[in-house]
Amino acid sequence: MRAFRRVWLAGAMSGIMRWLDMLAVALFVLEVTGSPFLVALALFLRMVPMFLFGAVAGAVAEKVNRRNMLIVAFLVVAAVYTILAWLSWNGTLQLWQLGMGVFLSGILWAMEFSVRRPIVADIAGLDRIGAAMGLESSTNNFTRMLGPLSGGFLFEFFGLPGTLILAVILLTSAALLLMTVPYESAPKTEVQPSIINTIIEGLQFVRSNRIISATLTVTVLLNIFGFSFVSMVPVIARENLGLSASPTGILASADGAGAFIGCLLIAFYANPRRFQQIFISGAIIYLCCVIAFSLSAIFELSFILMLAAGFGISGFTALQSALVISYTPPEMRSRLMGVVAMCIGVGPLGVLFVGLLATQVGASTAVFITAVMGFLAIIGCAFIWPEMRRIKPT
């Protein structure tokens, strides 16, 4: 379907921008300050809008046209990044200015997650939701591979201005592409609840469904104790492996490559009755690989472990949205995806924790400690919600 392809491609452009920008900002902050904590703080600023605005964006999206909401967001961030690119080119960019831009980009990330994915689900239809979310997640993970690769290359040869300019081009192109998509949100009821009540209803629905409760709990734990290690990859690459920007980009892209392969396999071959099993198993495999990565001092081994971690996490990323959307009525999907975004948004707590811990014990040890904590917590979830370990009955 033409509309699906265009929405999907807009998401791919946004994903490439996000991941290349994330690496480039971390490298810039590390180069300027040499502080692991400030590197973690940069990721914190990008992720915290997920918690602050994810549920709000999902609730607002049920009252306005989702497509138009995204178009405006893409163009606003593109305009801000144009200013940042100009300041960086002139050598007058301050860290606080970059931090504000990163925070705004995080707001777009929260909106894109809780607004664009329901558009994808609406266009694809519930009967193809597994394949659609698998393709969506495989694309996101492909951008996790391509983004750091291009970001590391651009940063090494063109500095921060090169990455910011490419981000502007990608965001503007995504907005223009969405303008060509004919899409109307679901019809509104005559009496609509307030945004606060909409969020509360979404949280109440979460409590009523054990599969969604388990999915969101694992999401919170993995974002606090697992994904926070991403902020330390540039630090570990420089301090433990002695890498420059380009090979750091190669290392950072490995988990995206593994996840891309895994998500494609899920999109075409995963049995819907095993979605819960694949979801929680992927989270456990990912954390095991992160633990091993934190102990590695060899680039080749670290690359393989990152690749394996990405393959493991593909089960989590591909089926997180599919599980939530599959168990949610169509009229509540945006608000539930907003709750998912809010759960992802607790990740900055883990980012700050690992950053502070790294200043005391080193980046590798900090990653090891947090990943072990996450592994034990998710094993506990598998026992609290045994339905996540079972095949879904027919």
N, C-alpha and C positions, 0 to 999 in steps of 0.2 A: 504494500500500500504506500502510495506516494506521501501521504501525510505522516505516516509512521516513520518513514525513512528520513524525512526532514527534521522531525522532532528528535529522532535518534542522533542525527548528524549534529544538530545544535548542541546536544548534550556531550557529544564527543569533543567538539571544539572547546566547550566550557571545561571539560575534564583535562584536556591537554594544557590549557591555560593554567588551571589550578595547580597541577603537579609540577610543571616547569617553574612556575612562580614560587611555589613552596620551597623547592630546592635552592633556587637562586637567592631568595631572601635569606634563607639559613646560611648560605655561603657568604653573603654580604655581611650579615651581622657577625658571623664568626671571624671574618677577615678584619672588620673594623674594631671589634671589642675583644675577641679571643675568649668570650665568656660562654660556657655551655648553658648557663642559666638563661642568658639573654636570647640564645638560639631557641631554647625551649619556650621562652616568653613570646617569641615571634609566632610560633605554632599555636600557642595559647590564644593569642589575639585573633588568629584565623578561625579557631574552632569554637570559641566561647559564644559567638552569635548563634550557633546551632542550639545551644541550651536556652539562650535568652529569647530568640525569635523564631525557633523552629515550629513550635506549637502555634504561635501567633500567626505565622505565615500560612500554615495549613488551615487555620480557622478563617483568616481573611480570604484565602483563595476560594472558599466555598460561597463567598458573597460577591465576587467580581470575576471577570474573565481571566482565567489562569494564563492564557497565552499572552495577553496584553501586559499582565503583571510581570511576566518574565522579560518581555521585550524592554520595558522601561528599566528594569534592574540591570540588564546587560549593558544598555547604553549609558546609564549613570556610572557604573564601575569603569567602563571604557573611557569615559571623560576624565575621571579621577586618575586613572593610570596614565593617561596622556600627560597630565600635569606632572605626575611623579617621574615619568620618563624624561621630561624636559628639565626638571630640577636635577635629576641624576646626571644627565648629559652635561649640565653646566657645573657639576661638582658642588652644588649647594644643597643637596638632599640631606635632611636631618633624619635621625632615627625615629623621632616622634611622628614625622610626616609619613614615613614609610609604614609605621605602626598603624596610623589611621587608615591608610590605604588597604593594608592587610585586613584590618577589622571590617572595613566595608566589603572587601572581597568575601569575608566569612559570612556576612549577611546574605550575599548572593548565593553562596554555597547552601545555606539553610533554606533559602527560597527555592533554589533549583531542585533540592532534594524533595521537599514537601509539596512542590507545585508541579514540576515537570514530570515526575514519575507517575502521578495519577493521570496526567494527560496521556502518557504512554499506555497505561493500563486501559483507559477509556477507548483509545483507538484500537488496541490489540484485541480487547474482549477477554472475558474471564476464562473462556475455554483455551486461550493461548497465553495465559498469564505466566505460566512457568517458562515457556520458550522466550516470551518477551522480556521477562526480568532476567533470564539467563543471558540473553543477548545484550541487554542493557548493562548488566554487571561485567560481562566479558569485555564490552567496549570501555567501560570505566577502568578496568584493569589494564587494557591495552594502553589507555592514556597514562596510567601509572607507570608504564614502561616507557612510552614515547616521551612523556613530559620531562622526567628527569634526564633522559638521554639528551634531548634538545636543550634543556635548561643548563646542564653542566657544560655542554659545548659552547652555547651562547655566552655563558658567564665567563668562561676561560678566555674567549677570543674577543668578545664585544662588551663584557662587563654587564652590570645591572641594566643599563639602558636598552641593550639588545633584547633581554628577556621581557622587559616592560612593553616595548614596542610590539613584539610578537603577541603579547597578551591582548593589547588593544585591537590588533587585527583580528584575532580569534573571537573576541567578545562582540565586536561589531558585525562580523560575518554571521555569528550565531543569531544575533538580533534580526538581521536582514532575512535570514532563512526562516525564522519563526513567523515573520510577517506574511509569508506566502502560504502558511498552513491554515486552512479553513477549520476553525474549531470554536465550538460554543460549549461553555460549562453546562453541567446538568441543570435542568429547570429548577428554579427556586420555589420553595413553598411560600404561601402568602404570609405566614407569620414566621419570622426567623429569630432564633435565639441570639443573644448578645455574643460577642467574641469570647468573653469569659465563660459563659454557660456552654458555648460550643466546645471549648477546651475541657471543661469539667466533664461534659458528656463523653468525650473521647477517653478520658482517664477512667471513667466508670466502666466503659465498655471493655477496656483493657483488663480490669479486675475480674470481669465476668467470663473471660475466656482464658483457659489455662495455657493453650498453645501460644497465644499472643503474649501473655504474661511471661512465659519462659523465654520467648524470643527477645523481648525487650530487656529482661534481666541479663541475659547473656550479652546483649548489645552493650549495656552499661558496663559490665565487667570487662569486656574485651577492649572497649574504648579507654577505660581507665588504666588497665594493667597490661594491655597488649599493644595497641596502636600508638601509645605514647612513646614507644621506642623509636619511632620514625624520626622524632626530633633529635635523637642522639646519633643517627646514622652518619651525618657529616662530621660530627665530633669524633666518633670512633674511626671513621675512614681516615681522618687526618692524624689523630694521635696514636692509634694502634696499628694502622696499616700504611701510613705515610703516603696517602693518595692526594693528588691534586684535584681540581674541579671536574675535569672530564672523566677520569676513572671513578670518581665519587658518584657521578651521574650514572655511570654504567652499573655500579653496585646498587644504587638506589632504585634502578629500573628493574632489577632482577625479580623482586617479588611481584611486580606488575606483570612481567612476562609469565611467571608461573601461574598467577591468578587468571590471566587471559586464557591460557590453555585449559585450566580447570573449568572456567566458566563456560567455555565452548562445549566441553564434554557434558557439562550439566545441562546446557540448553538443548542439546540434541539427544542425550541418552538417559538423563536422570528419570527415575520412576517417581511420579508424584507421591506415591505412598511412602517413599523413603525420604521425603524432603526434610523432616525433622531430624532424622538420623544423620543425613549429610551435613545439615546445618551445624549441629553441635560437635560432630566429629571433626569438621573442618576447623572449628575454633580451637580444639584441643591440639590438633596437629600443628597449627600455626604457632601456638605458644611453645610447644616443644622445640620447634625450629628456632624461635627467637632466643630461647635459653641457650641452645647450642651456638648460635651466632655470637652471643655475648662472650663466649669462651674462646672464639677463634681469633688467631693472630695471622692467618694466611688469607690473602685476597681470594685465591681460587676457591678455598673451602667456604669462605664467607659468602661468595657469590652463589655457590651451590645451595647453601643453607637458606639464603634469601629467596632463591628460586623455589625451593621446596616449601618455604613458608607461604609464598604466594599461592602455590598449588593448593595448600591446605586451606588457606583463608577463602579460596574461591567458593567453597561450600557455604561459608557464612555470608559472603557478600551477594552471591547469586540468589540465595533463598531467603534472606532477611525480609526484603520487600515482598517477595512472592508469598511467604507465609502470612504476613500481616494483611496483605490485600485479599488473599484467598479466604480468610476468615472474617472479613469485614464487609458489611453492606456497602453498595456503591456510593450511597449518599454520605457515608462517613469516612471515605478513604482519605480525603485530603487531611482531615483533622487527625486521623490515625497516623498518617505519614508525617504529620507535624509532630506528633508525640515521638515517633521514631527519631526524627531529627533532634528533638529535645534530649532523647536518651544518648544519641551520638554526641550531643553537646556537652555531656559531662566529661568527655575526654580531656578537656583542658586541665581538670583537676589532676589527672594522671601525668599530663605533660609538665605541670609545675612541680609535681612530686618528684618525677624522675630528674628534672632539671636541678632542683635543690639537692637531691641525693647525689647527683653527679659531681656537684661542687665539693662534696665531702668525701666520697669514696671512689670517684672516677666514673666515666660514662658507662664502661662495660659492666662494672659491678652493679651500678644502678639499674641497668637494663635487666641483668640477671635476677636481681631481687624482685623487681616488679613483675617480671614474666612468671616467676615461680608462684608468686601470690595469685596471679590471674589463673594459672593452671589449676591450682588447688580449689579456687572458687568455682570454676566452671565444672570441674569434676563433681563438686557439691551440687551444682544445678542439675546435673544428669541424674542424681539420686532423688532430689526434691521433686523433679518433674519427670517421672519414668516414661511418660508418653513421648518424650523427646528421643528416647532410645528405641522405640517400638515402631514397627511398620503400621502405617495408618490403615485401619480396617476398611474394607470395601463397602 
